[in-house]
C-alpha cells in the first residue's frame, strides 16, 4: 500500500529528533515509526520516556502498532531534497537542501516529488 524504506539496513539509524510534518512532498521513505507511551500502557523500556520502534515496511509497523498497548499509529520518516515552506497561508517558498521529517503515512499517497511537482504546485496557488 505504501512504499518500503529506501534502505532496510539503515532503518533505526536515523535521529529520533526530526522535523514534524510539512513540505508537501517527499523524495525518500526512510522508515516507519511506531511511538510508544509507557503512561498509556506500553512497556516501560526507558524510565518512563516515550520511545519508538522503526520498521522497513508500513505493514510491519501497522501490525506492531495494532498489537502493542500504548502505541500510536505508524508515522513515516521521509527525506526531502526539495520542499515547500508556507510561512503564512498561501505564501509558498520553494526550499532546497536535505530535510528529515515525520509525516502522517497517508500523506505519502499524493506526495512523491518529481522534477515539476513543486513548480506546478506553486504556480497553481497550492492546489
C-alpha positions as YAML, in Angstrom:
chain: A
units: angstrom
residues:
- id: 1
  name: UNK
  ca: [0.00, 0.00, 0.00]
- id: 2
  name: UNK
  ca: [2.86, 2.38, 0.87]
- id: 3
  name: UNK
  ca: [6.49, 2.25, -0.31]
- id: 4
  name: UNK
  ca: [9.12, 0.39, 1.70]
- id: 5
  name: UNK
  ca: [12.10, 2.26, 3.12]
- id: 6
  name: UNK
  ca: [14.89, 3.03, 0.64]
- id: 7
  name: UNK
  ca: [17.48, 1.07, 2.64]
- id: 8
  name: UNK
  ca: [16.42, -1.63, 5.08]
- id: 9
  name: UNK
  ca: [19.94, -1.66, 6.59]
- id: 10
  name: UNK
  ca: [19.56, 1.95, 7.78]
- id: 11
  name: UNK
  ca: [16.18, 1.51, 9.48]
- id: 12
  name: UNK
  ca: [16.58, 2.54, 13.11]
- id: 13
  name: UNK
  ca: [19.77, 4.54, 12.43]
- id: 14
  name: UNK
  ca: [18.15, 7.93, 11.83]
- id: 15
  name: UNK
  ca: [17.91, 10.56, 14.58]
- id: 16
  name: UNK
  ca: [14.84, 10.44, 16.80]
- id: 17
  name: UNK
  ca: [14.51, 14.23, 16.81]
- id: 18
  name: UNK
  ca: [13.47, 15.47, 13.37]
- id: 19
  name: UNK
  ca: [11.09, 17.98, 11.86]
- id: 20
  name: UNK
  ca: [7.41, 17.15, 12.07]
- id: 21
  name: UNK
  ca: [5.16, 17.39, 9.02]
- id: 22
  name: UNK
  ca: [5.31, 19.97, 6.32]
- id: 23
  name: UNK
  ca: [6.91, 20.36, 2.97]
- id: 24
  name: UNK
  ca: [4.01, 18.90, 0.95]
- id: 25
  name: UNK
  ca: [6.26, 16.50, -1.00]
- id: 26
  name: UNK
  ca: [8.83, 13.81, -0.22]
- id: 27
  name: UNK
  ca: [11.77, 12.25, -2.03]
- id: 28
  name: UNK
  ca: [12.51, 9.11, 0.00]
- id: 29
  name: UNK
  ca: [10.85, 6.96, 2.63]
- id: 30
  name: UNK
  ca: [13.47, 6.26, 5.31]
- id: 31
  name: UNK
  ca: [11.48, 4.24, 7.86]
- id: 32
  name: UNK
  ca: [8.14, 3.78, 9.54]
- id: 33
  name: UNK
  ca: [7.96, 4.58, 13.24]
- id: 34
  name: UNK
  ca: [5.64, 3.50, 16.00]
- id: 35
  name: UNK
  ca: [5.95, 5.68, 19.09]
- id: 36
  name: UNK
  ca: [5.22, 4.01, 22.43]
- id: 37
  name: UNK
  ca: [3.97, 5.76, 25.57]
- id: 38
  name: UNK
  ca: [4.55, 3.90, 28.85]
- id: 39
  name: UNK
  ca: [2.00, 6.07, 30.68]
- id: 40
  name: UNK
  ca: [-0.61, 4.70, 28.26]
- id: 41
  name: UNK
  ca: [0.34, 1.05, 28.81]
- id: 42
  name: UNK
  ca: [3.38, 0.44, 26.57]
- id: 43
  name: UNK
  ca: [6.23, -1.50, 28.23]
- id: 44
  name: UNK
  ca: [8.42, 0.87, 30.25]
- id: 45
  name: UNK
  ca: [11.74, 0.40, 28.47]
- id: 46
  name: UNK
  ca: [13.29, 3.84, 29.03]
- id: 47
  name: UNK
  ca: [12.44, 5.02, 32.57]
- id: 48
  name: UNK
  ca: [9.00, 6.32, 31.63]
- id: 49
  name: UNK
  ca: [10.15, 8.16, 28.49]
- id: 50
  name: UNK
  ca: [8.45, 7.93, 25.10]
- id: 51
  name: UNK
  ca: [10.31, 5.78, 22.56]
- id: 52
  name: UNK
  ca: [9.77, 4.27, 19.13]
- id: 53
  name: UNK
  ca: [10.40, 1.17, 17.08]
- id: 54
  name: UNK
  ca: [11.45, 1.56, 13.45]
- id: 55
  name: UNK
  ca: [10.32, -0.64, 10.56]
- id: 56
  name: UNK
  ca: [11.17, -1.20, 6.91]
- id: 57
  name: UNK
  ca: [7.55, -1.55, 5.79]
- id: 58
  name: UNK
  ca: [4.29, 0.08, 6.70]
- id: 59
  name: UNK
  ca: [2.68, -3.33, 7.14]
- id: 60
  name: UNK
  ca: [5.24, -4.31, 9.81]
- id: 61
  name: UNK
  ca: [4.71, -1.03, 11.64]
- id: 62
  name: UNK
  ca: [0.93, -1.34, 11.49]
- id: 63
  name: UNK
  ca: [0.98, -4.91, 12.80]
- id: 64
  name: UNK
  ca: [3.20, -3.86, 15.72]
- id: 65
  name: UNK
  ca: [1.01, -0.83, 16.46]
- id: 66
  name: UNK
  ca: [-2.16, -2.90, 16.43]
- id: 67
  name: UNK
  ca: [-0.85, -5.45, 18.92]
- id: 68
  name: UNK
  ca: [1.04, -3.10, 21.27]
- id: 69
  name: UNK
  ca: [-0.85, -1.35, 24.05]
- id: 70
  name: UNK
  ca: [0.18, 2.28, 24.48]
- id: 71
  name: UNK
  ca: [1.47, 2.67, 20.94]
- id: 72
  name: UNK
  ca: [0.49, 5.27, 18.38]
- id: 73
  name: UNK
  ca: [-0.46, 4.70, 14.75]
- id: 74
  name: UNK
  ca: [2.57, 4.43, 12.47]
- id: 75
  name: UNK
  ca: [4.28, 7.56, 11.20]
- id: 76
  name: UNK
  ca: [6.72, 7.71, 8.31]
- id: 77
  name: UNK
  ca: [10.14, 9.36, 8.33]
- id: 78
  name: UNK
  ca: [10.81, 10.93, 4.94]
- id: 79
  name: UNK
  ca: [13.74, 12.73, 3.38]
- id: 80
  name: UNK
  ca: [13.11, 15.84, 1.35]
- id: 81
  name: UNK
  ca: [15.70, 17.30, -1.02]
- id: 82
  name: UNK
  ca: [13.22, 19.97, -2.10]
- id: 83
  name: UNK
  ca: [10.11, 21.05, -0.26]
- id: 84
  name: UNK
  ca: [7.67, 23.92, 0.21]
- id: 85
  name: UNK
  ca: [7.78, 26.27, 3.17]
- id: 86
  name: UNK
  ca: [4.50, 28.01, 3.93]
- id: 87
  name: UNK
  ca: [5.34, 30.71, 6.50]
- id: 88
  name: UNK
  ca: [1.80, 32.08, 6.20]
- id: 89
  name: UNK
  ca: [-1.32, 30.77, 4.46]
- id: 90
  name: UNK
  ca: [-0.93, 30.61, 0.67]
- id: 91
  name: UNK
  ca: [2.61, 32.03, 0.73]
- id: 92
  name: UNK
  ca: [4.73, 29.22, -0.74]
- id: 93
  name: UNK
  ca: [8.52, 29.24, -0.82]
- id: 94
  name: UNK
  ca: [10.48, 26.58, -2.71]
- id: 95
  name: UNK
  ca: [13.30, 25.31, -0.45]
- id: 96
  name: UNK
  ca: [16.22, 23.01, -1.23]
- id: 97
  name: UNK
  ca: [18.66, 21.09, 0.92]
- id: 98
  name: UNK
  ca: [18.22, 17.95, 2.96]
- id: 99
  name: UNK
  ca: [15.39, 17.73, 5.45]
- id: 100
  name: UNK
  ca: [14.16, 14.81, 7.55]
- id: 101
  name: UNK
  ca: [10.61, 14.97, 8.80]
- id: 102
  name: UNK
  ca: [7.96, 12.69, 10.26]
- id: 103
  name: UNK
  ca: [4.70, 12.56, 8.37]
- id: 104
  name: UNK
  ca: [1.30, 11.00, 8.70]
- id: 105
  name: UNK
  ca: [1.51, 7.91, 6.50]
- id: 106
  name: UNK
  ca: [-1.48, 8.84, 4.34]
- id: 107
  name: UNK
  ca: [0.40, 11.92, 3.09]
- id: 108
  name: UNK
  ca: [2.58, 9.56, 1.04]
- id: 109
  name: UNK
  ca: [-0.35, 8.88, -1.29]
- id: 110
  name: UNK
  ca: [-0.02, 12.10, -3.30]
- id: 111
  name: UNK
  ca: [3.29, 13.44, -2.02]
- id: 112
  name: UNK
  ca: [6.06, 11.88, -4.16]
- id: 113
  name: UNK
  ca: [8.04, 14.70, -5.73]
- id: 114
  name: UNK
  ca: [9.25, 14.74, -9.33]
- id: 115
  name: UNK
  ca: [11.06, 17.44, -11.29]
- id: 116
  name: UNK
  ca: [7.98, 19.62, -11.89]
- id: 117
  name: UNK
  ca: [5.88, 18.94, -8.81]
- id: 118
  name: UNK
  ca: [6.84, 21.96, -6.74]
- id: 119
  name: UNK
  ca: [6.80, 24.47, -9.60]
- id: 120
  name: UNK
  ca: [3.37, 23.22, -10.68]
- id: 121
  name: UNK
  ca: [2.05, 23.36, -7.11]
- id: 122
  name: UNK
  ca: [3.23, 26.93, -6.57]
- id: 123
  name: UNK
  ca: [2.04, 28.17, -9.98]
- id: 124
  name: UNK
  ca: [-1.39, 26.68, -9.29]
- id: 125
  name: UNK
  ca: [-1.58, 28.54, -5.97]
- id: 126
  name: UNK
  ca: [-1.19, 25.45, -3.87]
- id: 127
  name: UNK
  ca: [-3.97, 23.43, -5.40]
...
